[in-house]
């Protein structure tokens, strides 16, 4: 029996697989990000779900998540998870890019991209990420992501660039946003990336408006120029994440305009991860 955990900044998906033929058991909870959270904070938000696994003979836990940038972040996750599983249960902790690569590429080579609340990319050689243009995170980058789209929308509103008729529709949805409120959300409140990414749904609903379409297009162009075009490995580009999935029509157009080939696009990596680990664990 294995447990797969896939977490972004906004949502965590849990998938319990008893054997290769049994139906999966699925759970969901709020997101986990060890870059911003301590082990105790993770337990506070995830303890109810984790407690449900106590006593279940799980042989291996495969955790994938955003914010796993090094050993310190892995230990934060491990410290939160270990008390809920037996000592014989193995715990593998990987970042969200490995999740994307295993899910989208399997054992084939390709460039795996994440466009969700944040963004990331890397060349998967079939076994590991062997080349990566490092992302700069929410404050300095995340181009193409929900967070970046939200920042672009908020900036266009605060700078008075948003056309008046669109501004009126925006204010009916979110109220009048003042500079101090946005700065407070950006610099003082927890998880600013989640807050800015929450504007992405509004952009999606109004993406046919030329002004909003251009914001989306420019965000994707930035991701392609700053990251994808810098990979020396000629390959197919695969995508996972809510932004890649729901904006796939625009993403494909921008990729085509830049002469790049799109492979798979999925809303999330969990389905592919289940296939990958079933093949690995019970092979």
Residue pairs with C-beta under 8 A, 6 or more apart in sequence:
1 16
1 17
1 18
1 19
1 56
1 57
1 58
1 59
2 16
2 17
2 58
2 59
2 60
2 61
2 62
2 277
2 281
3 14
3 15
3 16
3 17
3 53
3 58
3 60
3 61
3 62
4 14
4 15
4 17
4 61
4 62
4 64
4 270
4 273
4 274
4 277
5 12
5 13
5 14
5 15
5 61
5 62
5 63
5 64
5 65
6 12
6 13
6 15
6 64
6 65
6 96
6 99
6 268
6 269
6 270
6 273
7 13
7 31
7 32
7 33
7 63
7 64
7 65
7 66
7 96
8 31
8 65
8 66
8 96
8 116
8 117
8 118
8 241
9 31
9 33
9 66
9 67
9 117
9 118
9 191
9 193
9 194
9 197
10 30
10 31
10 116
10 117
10 194
10 197
11 28
11 29
11 30
11 31
12 28
12 29
12 30
12 31
12 32
12 46
12 49
12 65
13 26
13 27
13 28
13 268
13 270
14 26
14 27
14 28
14 29
14 49
15 24
15 25
15 26
15 27
15 270
15 273
15 274
16 24
16 25
16 26
16 27
16 53
16 56
16 58
17 24
17 274
17 277
17 278
18 25
19 282
20 278
20 282
24 274
27 49
27 52
29 45
29 46
29 48
29 49
30 45
30 46
31 66
31 117
31 191
31 194
32 42
32 45
32 46
32 65
32 66
32 67
32 77
33 65
33 66
33 67
33 191
34 42
34 65
34 67
34 68
34 73
34 74
34 76
34 77
35 66
35 67
35 69
35 73
36 67
36 190
36 191
37 45
37 67
37 76
38 76
39 76
39 77
39 79
39 80
40 80
42 76
42 77
42 80
43 50
43 80
46 80
50 80
50 81
50 84
51 84
53 84
53 85
54 84
57 86
58 85
58 86
58 89
59 88
59 89
59 90
60 89
60 90
60 91
60 92
60 281
61 81
61 85
61 89
61 90
61 91
61 92
62 92
62 94
62 273
62 277
63 77
63 81
63 91
63 92
63 93
63 94
64 94
64 95
64 96
64 98
64 99
64 269
64 273
65 77
65 93
65 95
65 96
65 99
66 95
66 96
66 117
66 118
67 73
68 74
68 77
68 93
68 94
68 95
68 96
69 95
74 93
77 93
78 91
78 93
81 91
82 91
85 91
96 114
96 120
96 269
97 112
97 114
97 120
97 121
97 122
97 129
97 132
98 129
99 269
99 273
100 112
100 113
100 114
100 120
100 238
100 240
100 269
101 110
101 112
101 122
101 124
101 129
102 269
102 272
102 273
102 276
103 240
103 266
103 269
103 270
103 271
103 272
103 273
103 276
104 110
104 112
104 238
104 239
104 240
104 263
104 264
104 266
104 269
104 272
105 112
105 124
105 126
105 238
106 272
106 275
106 276
107 126
107 127
108 126
109 123
109 124
109 125
109 126
109 233
109 235
110 123
110 124
110 235
110 236
110 237
110 238
110 263
111 121
111 122
111 123
111 124
111 228
111 231
111 233
111 235
111 236
111 237
111 238
112 121
112 122
112 124
112 129
112 238
112 240
113 119
113 120
113 121
113 228
113 237
113 238
113 239
113 240
113 244
114 120
114 121
114 239
114 240
114 241
114 244
115 144
115 145
115 146
115 223
115 239
115 240
115 241
115 242
115 243
115 244
115 247
115 251
116 145
116 146
116 240
116 241
116 242
116 243
116 244
117 145
117 146
117 147
117 193
117 194
117 197
117 242
118 135
118 137
118 138
118 142
118 145
118 146
118 147
118 193
119 135
119 141
119 142
119 143
119 144
119 145
119 148
119 223
119 227
119 241
120 135
121 132
121 133
121 135
121 227
121 228
121 231
122 129
122 131
122 132
122 133
123 129
123 130
123 131
123 132
123 231
123 233
123 235
124 130
131 231
131 232
131 233
133 226
133 227
133 230
133 231
135 141
135 142
135 227
136 142
138 147
138 192
138 193
138 196
141 148
141 226
142 148
142 193
143 219
143 222
143 223
143 226
143 227
144 219
144 220
144 222
144 223
144 224
144 243
145 197
145 219
145 223
145 241
145 243
146 196
146 197
146 200
146 242
146 243
147 192
147 193
147 194
147 196
147 197
148 196
148 219
148 222
149 197
149 199
149 200
149 203
149 215
149 216
149 219
149 243
150 195
150 196
150 197
150 198
150 199
150 200
150 203
151 196
152 215
152 218
152 219
153 199
153 202
153 203
153 212
153 215
154 177
154 182
154 196
154 199
155 161
156 162
156 211
156 215
157 167
157 170
157 177
158 177
158 179
158 182
162 170
162 211
163 211
166 206
166 209
166 211
166 212
169 206
170 202
171 177
173 202
174 199
174 202
185 192
185 195
185 196
186 192
186 196
189 195
200 242
200 243
203 212
203 215
203 216
204 246
204 247
206 212
207 213
207 216
207 247
207 250
213 250
216 247
216 250
217 250
217 254
220 247
220 250
220 251
220 254
220 255
221 254
221 258
224 254
224 255
224 258
224 260
228 237
228 258
228 260
229 258
229 260
236 261
236 262
236 263
237 255
237 260
237 261
237 262
237 263
238 262
238 263
238 264
238 265
239 245
239 248
239 251
239 262
239 264
239 265
239 266
240 264
240 265
240 266
240 267
240 268
240 269
240 272
241 267
241 268
242 267
242 268
244 251
244 265
244 266
245 265
245 266
245 267
246 267
248 265
251 262
251 265
252 262
255 261
255 262
256 262
266 272
